Amino acid sequence: MSYCFRVLVMAMSVCVAMSVPAFAVGDGGVHFSGAFGAALTIIGAGYGIGKIGSAAVDSMARQPEVAGQIQTAMIIAAALIEGVTFYALIVCGGSNETYFAQ
């Protein structure tokens, strides 16, 4: 199985898993917009932080004398990505007001 196909299957699985709360929404409708937005946000953030960690470990292995500076820059970049991710999740959750009406 190719790498792209596995990533696609995993992304679709996450989207379906994140949309399960949407089925519990009353008022005769299923709202997927917030669930799909949250799933895509989590997938993107996980991919970005994984790439940052991979590049940081690779560069630390090549130049161990600057490992502290690389680690500091990696933590700052990961924190910025997580901040944007939390903001996007709040926006995705707020787009469907029926979640908060309970």
C-alpha positions as CSV (number, residue, x, y, z in Angstrom):
1,M,0.0,0.0,0.0
2,S,1.5,3.4,-1.0
3,Y,2.2,6.1,1.5
4,C,-0.2,8.5,-0.1
5,F,-3.0,6.0,0.1
6,R,-2.3,5.3,3.8
7,V,-2.3,9.0,4.6
8,L,-5.6,9.4,2.7
9,V,-7.2,6.5,4.5
10,M,-6.0,7.9,7.9
11,A,-7.3,11.4,7.0
12,M,-10.7,10.0,6.1
13,S,-10.8,8.0,9.3
14,V,-10.1,11.0,11.4
15,C,-12.7,13.0,9.5
16,V,-15.3,10.4,10.2
17,A,-14.3,10.0,13.8
18,M,-14.4,13.8,14.4
19,S,-17.9,14.0,12.8
20,V,-19.5,11.5,15.2
21,P,-20.7,14.3,17.6
22,A,-22.4,15.9,14.6
23,F,-24.8,12.9,14.4
24,A,-26.0,13.7,18.0
25,V,-27.2,17.1,17.0
26,G,-30.9,17.5,17.2
27,D,-33.2,19.8,15.2
28,G,-33.3,17.5,12.2
29,G,-29.9,18.1,10.7
30,V,-26.4,16.8,10.6
31,H,-23.8,19.5,10.5
32,F,-20.4,18.4,9.2
33,S,-18.7,21.8,8.7
34,G,-17.2,22.1,12.1
35,A,-16.2,18.5,12.4
36,F,-14.4,18.4,9.0
37,G,-12.7,21.7,9.8
38,A,-11.5,20.4,13.2
39,A,-10.3,17.2,11.6
40,L,-8.3,19.0,8.9
41,T,-6.9,21.3,11.5
42,I,-5.6,18.5,13.6
43,I,-4.2,16.6,10.6
44,G,-2.3,19.7,9.4
45,A,-1.0,20.6,12.8
46,G,0.2,17.0,13.4
47,Y,1.9,17.0,10.1
48,G,3.6,20.3,10.7
49,I,4.9,19.5,14.1
50,G,6.1,16.1,12.9
51,K,8.1,17.8,10.1
52,I,9.6,20.3,12.6
53,G,10.6,17.5,15.0
54,S,12.1,15.4,12.2
55,A,14.1,18.3,10.8
56,A,15.3,19.3,14.3
57,V,16.5,15.8,15.2
58,D,18.2,15.5,11.8
59,S,20.0,18.8,12.3
60,M,20.9,18.0,15.9
61,A,22.5,14.8,14.7
62,R,24.6,16.7,12.1
63,Q,25.7,19.5,14.4
64,P,25.5,18.4,18.1
65,E,27.2,21.6,19.3
66,V,24.1,23.7,18.4
67,A,21.5,21.3,19.7
68,G,20.3,23.7,22.4
69,Q,19.6,26.5,19.9
70,I,17.9,24.1,17.5
71,Q,15.7,22.7,20.3
72,T,14.7,26.2,21.5
73,A,13.7,27.2,17.9
74,M,11.8,23.9,17.5
75,I,9.8,24.4,20.7
76,I,8.9,28.0,19.8
77,A,7.8,26.9,16.3
78,A,5.7,24.1,17.7
79,A,4.1,26.4,20.2
80,L,3.1,28.8,17.5
81,I,1.6,26.0,15.4
82,E,-0.4,24.8,18.5
83,G,-1.6,28.3,19.2
84,V,-3.0,28.6,15.6
85,T,-4.4,25.1,15.9
86,F,-6.3,26.0,19.1
87,Y,-7.7,29.2,17.5
88,A,-8.8,27.2,14.4
89,L,-10.5,24.6,16.6
90,I,-12.4,27.3,18.5
91,V,-13.5,28.8,15.2
92,C,-14.6,25.4,13.9
93,G,-16.5,24.6,17.1
94,G,-18.1,28.0,17.1
95,S,-19.4,27.7,13.6
96,N,-22.1,25.3,14.7
97,E,-24.1,27.0,17.4
98,T,-26.3,23.9,18.1
99,Y,-23.4,22.4,20.0
100,F,-23.5,25.3,22.5
101,A,-27.3,25.5,22.8
102,Q,-27.5,22.4,25.0
